[in-house]
């Protein structure tokens, strides 16, 4: 019984964070809210694990591209 309650709370809170994360992705805000929601959902929802992995990979790739751009810009001037 207690496990089911924790699971429902985790799914509810994770869904709320994921929804706010999507809203903050469109509006100016933090992408980490979406990651927090997906992380909470990934305990119970297997599809959320795939989405979390995809988001983490996308953020890593964009950070590498930004680092390369900034490094080129630094040595250009």
C-alpha positions as CSV (number, residue, x, y, z in Angstrom):
1,X,0.0,0.0,0.0
2,X,2.7,2.5,1.0
3,X,4.7,1.6,-2.2
4,X,1.7,2.3,-4.4
5,X,1.2,5.7,-2.7
6,X,4.8,6.7,-3.2
7,X,4.6,5.5,-6.8
8,X,1.5,7.6,-7.5
9,X,3.1,10.7,-5.8
10,X,6.3,10.2,-7.8
11,X,4.4,10.0,-11.1
12,X,2.2,13.0,-10.3
13,X,5.0,15.2,-9.2
14,X,7.2,14.0,-12.1
15,X,4.4,14.8,-14.5
16,X,3.9,18.3,-13.1
17,X,7.7,19.0,-13.3
18,X,7.8,17.6,-16.9
19,X,4.8,19.8,-17.9
20,X,6.4,22.9,-16.4
21,X,9.7,21.9,-18.1
22,X,8.0,21.8,-21.5
23,X,6.4,25.2,-20.8
24,X,9.8,26.6,-19.6
25,X,11.4,25.2,-22.8
26,X,9.0,27.3,-24.9
27,X,9.1,30.3,-22.7
28,X,12.3,31.6,-21.2
29,X,13.1,29.4,-18.3
30,X,15.2,26.5,-17.1
31,X,15.5,23.2,-19.0
32,X,16.5,21.5,-15.7
33,X,12.9,21.4,-14.6
34,X,12.1,19.1,-17.5
35,X,15.1,16.9,-16.6
36,X,14.0,16.7,-13.0
37,X,10.5,15.6,-14.1
38,X,11.8,13.0,-16.4
39,X,14.2,11.7,-13.8
40,X,11.3,11.3,-11.3
41,X,9.2,9.6,-14.0
42,X,12.0,7.3,-15.1
43,X,11.7,5.3,-11.9
44,X,8.2,4.0,-12.9
45,X,7.8,4.8,-16.6
46,X,10.2,3.0,-19.0
47,X,9.5,5.5,-21.9
48,X,10.5,8.4,-19.6
49,X,14.0,6.7,-19.4
50,X,14.3,6.9,-23.1
51,X,13.2,10.6,-23.2
52,X,15.6,11.4,-20.3
53,X,18.5,9.7,-22.2
54,X,17.6,11.6,-25.4
55,X,17.5,15.0,-23.5
56,X,20.8,14.3,-21.8
57,X,22.4,13.5,-25.1
58,X,20.9,16.5,-26.9
59,X,22.1,18.8,-24.1
60,X,25.6,17.3,-24.2
61,X,25.8,17.8,-28.0
62,X,24.7,21.4,-27.8
63,X,27.1,22.1,-25.0
64,X,30.0,20.7,-27.1
65,X,28.9,22.8,-30.1
66,X,28.7,25.9,-28.0
67,X,32.1,25.2,-26.5
68,X,33.7,24.8,-29.9
69,X,32.0,28.0,-31.1
70,X,33.2,30.0,-28.2
71,X,36.7,28.6,-28.5
72,X,36.9,29.5,-32.1
73,X,35.7,33.0,-31.3
74,X,38.2,33.4,-28.5
75,X,41.2,32.6,-30.7
76,X,39.8,34.7,-33.6
77,X,40.1,38.0,-31.7
